[in-house]
Amino acid sequence: FWGSLQLALDAGVDFPRLLVEAALGRKPEARTSYRSGVRSRWLWGDVDHLLAILRNGGTMRRTHPELPGLASTLGAFLIPWRPGDRFEVLRASDPGPFLRETGAWIRDVLR
């Protein structure tokens, strides 16, 4: 599967279920609709992006002028949630993966 699979699931298309159904010889139910406007956010990726811009955004923007500047990066980061946002890993129904990822992120930062 691909990295943005969670986005498809949050939009209402369960590709893993469709694959299992096909593998079991069942005809998967045709999916003709999905929720548009769903946006996937990866919290620790957002933090990493903000830190990279804070550390060397000027240098990065000289070679990659398409990157957002500090003000827009900070503004996007400080808006914690907008309608349609779903967090990639942070889920109230299952906090374990986020806690594990947080521990790994902290260990990486401390190295």
Backbone hydrogen bonds in HBPLUS format (Angstrom, degrees):
<---DONOR---> <-ACCEPTOR-->    atom                        ^
c    i                          cat <-CA-CA->   ^        H-A-AA   ^      H-
h    n   atom  resd res      DA  || num        DHA   H-A  angle D-A-AA Bond
n    s   type  num  typ     dist DA aas  dist angle  dist       angle   num
A0005-LEU N   A0002-TRP O   3.25 MM   3  5.59 151.2  2.34 119.1 118.3     1
A0007-LEU N   A0004-SER O   3.01 MM   3  5.37 129.5  2.28 106.5 119.3     2
A0008-ALA N   A0005-LEU O   3.03 MM   3  5.23 115.2  2.47 101.1 116.1     3
A0009-LEU N   A0005-LEU O   3.02 MM   4  6.39 160.1  2.06 155.2 161.1     4
A0010-ASP N   A0006-GLN O   2.85 MM   4  6.05 163.1  1.88 151.4 155.8     5
A0011-ALA N   A0007-LEU O   2.94 MM   4  6.12 138.2  2.12 142.1 153.6     6
A0013-VAL N   A0008-ALA O   2.90 MM   5  5.35 167.5  1.92 150.5 146.5     7
A0012-GLY N   A0009-LEU O   2.96 MM   3  5.11 151.6  2.05 102.6 111.8     8
A0035-ARG N   A0011-ALA O   2.73 MM  24  4.71 172.7  1.74 144.8 147.2     9
A0018-LEU N   A0014-ASP O   3.07 MM   4  6.40 158.7  2.12 152.1 158.8    10
A0019-LEU N   A0015-PHE O   2.89 MM   4  6.11 154.3  1.96 154.0 160.8    11
A0020-VAL N   A0016-PRO O   2.97 MM   4  6.25 160.0  2.01 150.6 155.5    12
A0021-GLU N   A0017-ARG O   2.93 MM   4  6.16 165.6  1.95 153.6 157.5    13
A0022-ALA N   A0018-LEU O   3.00 MM   4  6.21 159.2  2.05 144.7 150.4    14
A0023-ALA N   A0019-LEU O   2.81 MM   4  6.04 158.5  1.86 151.4 157.9    15
A0024-LEU N   A0020-VAL O   2.91 MM   4  6.11 140.8  2.07 147.6 157.8    16
A0026-ARG N   A0021-GLU O   2.84 MM   5  5.12 144.6  1.96 168.2 157.0    17
A0025-GLY N   A0022-ALA O   3.00 MM   3  5.11 157.8  2.05 106.7 111.8    18
A0039-ARG N   A0084-GLY O   2.86 MM  45  5.79 161.9  1.89 132.5 133.9    19
A0086-ARG N   A0039-ARG O   2.79 MM  47  6.07 144.6  1.92 168.8 172.7    20
A0041-ARG N   A0086-ARG O   2.85 MM  45  6.13 153.8  1.92 154.9 159.5    21
A0088-GLU N   A0041-ARG O   2.62 MM  47  5.53 167.4  1.64 150.8 152.3    22
A0045-GLY N   A0042-TRP O   3.07 MM   3  5.23 121.9  2.42 102.8 118.1    23
A0046-ASP N   A0042-TRP O   2.88 MM   4  6.18 150.0  1.97 155.6 165.5    24
A0047-VAL N   A0043-LEU O   2.98 MM   4  6.35 153.1  2.05 148.8 156.5    25
A0048-ASP N   A0044-TRP O   2.93 MM   4  6.07 162.6  1.96 142.0 146.9    26
A0049-HIS N   A0045-GLY O   2.91 MM   4  6.08 157.7  1.96 146.1 152.2    27
A0050-LEU N   A0046-ASP O   2.98 MM   4  6.19 162.9  2.01 148.2 152.6    28
A0051-LEU N   A0047-VAL O   2.90 MM   4  6.16 165.6  1.92 156.8 160.6    29
A0052-ALA N   A0048-ASP O   2.91 MM   4  6.11 155.8  1.97 148.7 155.4    30
A0053-ILE N   A0049-HIS O   3.01 MM   4  6.27 158.7  2.05 151.6 156.9    31
A0054-LEU N   A0050-LEU O   2.91 MM   4  6.14 157.8  1.95 151.6 158.3    32
A0055-ARG N   A0051-LEU O   2.84 MM   4  5.99 156.0  1.90 148.8 155.2    33
A0056-ASN N   A0052-ALA O   2.97 MM   4  6.03 173.1  1.98 151.6 153.9    34
A0057-GLY N   A0053-ILE O   2.84 MM   4  3.93 129.7  2.09 130.4 123.6    35
A0060-MET N   A0056-ASN O   2.99 MM   4  6.21 165.9  2.01 154.8 159.4    36
A0061-ARG N   A0057-GLY O   2.81 MM   4  5.90 155.0  1.87 148.9 155.5    37
A0062-ARG N   A0058-GLY O   3.18 MM   4  6.38 135.7  2.39 138.6 148.9    38
A0062-ARG N   A0059-THR O   3.25 MM   3  5.32 133.3  2.48  95.9 108.0    39
A0064-HIS N   A0060-MET O   2.77 MM   4  5.82 136.3  1.96 143.0 157.4    40
A0067-LEU N   A0064-HIS O   3.05 MM   3  5.94 172.4  2.06 129.4 131.8    41
A0073-THR N   A0069-GLY O   2.99 MM   4  6.08 156.7  2.05 150.8 158.3    42
A0074-LEU N   A0070-LEU O   2.81 MM   4  5.90 165.6  1.83 155.7 159.6    43
A0075-GLY N   A0071-ALA O   2.89 MM   4  6.00 159.4  1.93 145.9 152.4    44
A0076-ALA N   A0072-SER O   2.96 MM   4  6.04 162.3  1.99 143.5 148.0    45
A0077-PHE N   A0073-THR O   3.01 MM   4  6.16 151.5  2.09 143.1 151.3    46
A0078-LEU N   A0074-LEU O   2.91 MM   4  6.07 155.7  1.97 151.9 158.0    47
A0085-ASP N   A0082-ARG O   2.92 MM   3  5.54 163.2  1.95 146.8 148.2    48
A0094-ASP N   A0091-ARG O   3.07 MM   3  5.30 148.8  2.17 105.7 114.9    49
A0099-LEU N   A0095-PRO O   2.97 MM   4  6.20 161.1  2.01 161.0 167.2    50
A0100-ARG N   A0096-GLY O   2.92 MM   4  6.15 161.5  1.95 158.6 163.8    51
A0101-GLU N   A0097-PRO O   2.88 MM   4  6.04 162.2  1.91 147.3 152.6    52
A0102-THR N   A0098-PHE O   2.80 MM   4  5.94 154.0  1.87 147.6 155.1    53
A0103-GLY N   A0099-LEU O   3.02 MM   4  6.25 160.0  2.06 146.4 150.9    54
A0104-ALA N   A0100-ARG O   3.03 MM   4  6.34 159.7  2.07 150.0 155.4    55
A0105-TRP N   A0101-GLU O   2.85 MM   4  6.06 154.3  1.91 148.4 156.0    56
A0106-ILE N   A0102-THR O   2.92 MM   4  6.16 162.5  1.95 154.4 158.3    57
A0107-ARG N   A0103-GLY O   2.96 MM   4  6.17 161.5  2.00 148.7 154.0    58
A0108-ASP N   A0104-ALA O   2.95 MM   4  6.16 157.3  2.01 146.6 152.6    59
A0109-VAL N   A0105-TRP O   2.98 MM   4  6.23 155.4  2.05 148.5 155.1    60
A0110-LEU N   A0106-ILE O   2.98 MM   4  6.18 153.6  2.05 150.7 157.6    61
A0111-ARG N   A0108-ASP O   3.31 MM   3  5.31 144.4  2.44  96.2 106.0    62
